[in-house]
C-alpha cells in the first residue's frame, strides 16, 4: 500500500502541474475562460434579448396608452354626439308639434273656406232654382189666366164685339204706319 500512496503522490505531483504551471492556476484560467465564453455567447445575447423584450414591452405599453387615449377620445365624442342627438331630437319634436299645429290650423281654415264655398254654391243653386220655379209658376199662372180669360172672353164676346175689335185693330195698324 505504501507503494500505491507513493504512486498517487507522485501522480498527484505530476497531475498538480501541467506545463510547469500549477493545476489550480489552470483550473482558474479554465473557469475564467469558461465564464468569458459563457458571457460572450450566452450573457450578451441574453442581455440583448432582454433589452429587445424590454423595448417591445415599452412599445406595447405606449401603444396601449395611445389606444386608451383614443378610446377615451372616442368615448367623449360618442357622449357629445349622444348629447347633440338628444338636443336635435327635442328640436325635431318641437318643430314637428309646431308644424302639426300650423298644418291643423291651415286645414281647419281650408275646411271652413270650402264649407263656405259649398254653402254659397248651395245658396246660389237654391236662388237659381227658386227663380226658375217662380218663372215657371208665373208662366203657368199666365197660361192659366190666358186660358181662363180666353174662355171667359169666348163666352161673353158677341159677333158684334168681335167686328168692333177687328176694326179698331185695323185702324190702329193704319195709324201706326
DAVEN-V438493 format. One record per residue. N is the residue number from 1. RES is the residue in one small letter. NEAR is the number of other ideal C-beta (glycine too) atoms within 10 Angstrom. D_LAST is the distance of its C-alpha to the last C-alpha in Angstrom with 2 decimals. Layout:
BEGIN
N;RES;NEAR;D_LAST
N;RES;NEAR;D_LAST
END
This chain:
BEGIN
1;x;5;201.72
2;x;6;202.82
3;x;7;202.14
4;x;8;198.58
5;x;10;198.11
6;x;10;199.58
7;x;10;197.36
8;x;11;194.25
9;x;11;195.37
10;x;10;195.95
11;x;10;192.71
12;x;12;190.95
13;x;9;192.39
14;x;9;191.32
15;x;10;187.89
16;x;12;187.58
17;x;13;187.58
18;x;11;185.46
19;x;5;186.01
20;x;5;188.13
21;x;10;185.29
22;x;11;185.52
23;x;13;183.28
24;x;9;181.63
25;x;11;180.22
26;x;14;179.01
27;x;10;177.35
28;x;11;175.72
29;x;11;174.62
30;x;11;173.29
31;x;10;171.42
32;x;10;169.97
33;x;10;168.97
34;x;10;167.43
35;x;11;165.50
36;x;11;164.38
37;x;10;163.14
38;x;11;161.55
39;x;12;159.82
40;x;10;158.75
41;x;10;157.47
42;x;10;156.38
43;x;12;155.88
44;x;11;153.86
45;x;11;151.42
46;x;11;151.24
47;x;11;150.55
48;x;10;147.92
49;x;10;146.44
50;x;10;146.48
51;x;10;144.88
52;x;11;142.25
53;x;10;141.64
54;x;10;141.44
55;x;10;138.89
56;x;10;136.87
57;x;10;136.99
58;x;10;135.95
59;x;10;133.06
60;x;10;131.96
61;x;10;132.18
62;x;10;130.02
63;x;10;127.57
64;x;10;127.50
65;x;10;126.91
66;x;10;124.00
67;x;10;122.58
68;x;10;123.02
69;x;10;121.26
70;x;10;118.45
71;x;10;118.20
72;x;10;118.07
73;x;10;115.42
74;x;10;113.36
75;x;10;113.83
76;x;10;112.54
77;x;10;109.57
78;x;10;108.76
79;x;10;109.02
80;x;10;106.77
81;x;11;104.23
82;x;10;104.37
83;x;10;103.79
84;x;10;100.86
85;x;10;99.46
86;x;10;99.69
87;x;10;97.79
88;x;11;95.19
89;x;10;94.78
90;x;10;94.25
91;x;10;91.69
92;x;10;89.87
93;x;10;89.83
94;x;10;88.48
95;x;10;85.77
96;x;10;84.96
97;x;10;84.59
98;x;10;82.43
99;x;10;80.25
100;x;10;80.03
101;x;10;78.93
102;x;10;76.31
103;x;10;75.09
104;x;10;74.99
105;x;10;73.04
106;x;10;70.62
107;x;10;70.18
108;x;10;69.67
109;x;10;67.02
110;x;10;65.29
111;x;10;65.45
112;x;10;63.92
113;x;10;61.15
114;x;10;60.46
115;x;10;60.54
116;x;10;58.01
117;x;10;55.77
118;x;10;56.13
119;x;10;55.31
120;x;10;52.29
121;x;10;51.02
122;x;10;51.74
123;x;10;49.84
124;x;10;46.85
125;x;10;47.03
126;x;10;47.31
127;x;10;44.28
128;x;10;42.26
129;x;10;43.38
130;x;10;42.80
131;x;10;39.22
132;x;10;38.75
133;x;10;40.39
134;x;10;38.25
135;x;10;35.10
136;x;10;36.42
137;x;10;37.42
138;x;10;34.03
139;x;10;32.38
140;x;10;35.00
141;x;10;34.55
142;x;10;30.77
143;x;10;31.33
144;x;10;33.96
145;x;10;31.86
146;x;11;28.97
147;x;10;31.58
148;x;10;33.19
149;x;10;29.97
150;x;10;28.91
151;x;10;32.39
152;x;10;32.34
153;x;13;28.95
154;x;8;30.04
155;x;7;33.25
156;x;8;31.87
157;x;12;28.57
158;x;8;29.20
159;x;7;27.56
160;x;8;26.29
161;x;11;24.68
162;x;11;22.98
163;x;10;21.49
164;x;12;20.34
165;x;12;18.67
166;x;10;16.97
167;x;10;15.66
168;x;10;14.48
169;x;10;12.65
170;x;10;10.94
171;x;10;10.04
172;x;10;8.71
173;x;9;6.43
174;x;8;5.30
175;x;7;5.42
176;x;6;3.80
177;x;5;0.00
END
